Structure formats: structure tokens, C-alpha cells
């Protein structure tokens, strides 16, 4: 399993747990850790991950936190699909442009 997906799974699991009973401090810390770790692994800034989760966690809106984790997963799937499509295009015999100095261009 992809480490980012693991973090998102853990956030969703903690949301289900918090809906059943008030979360313990450890659960909240773990949720923050997983949001931060996912941001780090994705190479995106804090504002694109934890800051989005923070307000929802503070409000104890577990449905919104779980929905945000699901949206991040969907967003990642769309990005990886479009990246795979672009990568496949470079393997179909398309000529690559060369720049001065003989290096391949992007």
C-alpha cells in the first residue's frame, strides 16, 4: 500500500472511531501526524493538507474530516492517472525535442 494512502486510511479510521466515542488526545495527535506525514510524502505544503484538516478537527466535524481525506485520495488518483497517461505518450514513439548541447528537452 502506498504510504500516503496508509495515512489517509488512518485518518478515516480515526474519524470512524471518533464518531463512536469522544476521541482521546492520542487519536487527535495521530490524526495530525498522519495529515502532516501525507503532506510531506506528497511534497505539498502545510496549507494544502493540515491547514485544511485543522479547522474541521477543531470543530470535531468527523464527517467533514473523513470527506476531506476521501477527496485527497480521489485528487491523488486523478493526478496519478493523468501522469501515467502523459508518461505512456512518451513511450509511443513520439519524437523528443532536443535542446542545444544535445540534451533531451521536456
Secondary structure, DSSP 8 states (H G I E B T S, - for coil): --HHHHHHHHHHHHHHHHHHS---HHHHHHHHHHHHHHHHHHT--GGGTHHHHHHHHHTT-HHHHHHHHHHHHHHHHHHHHHHHHHHHHHTTT----B-TTS-B--
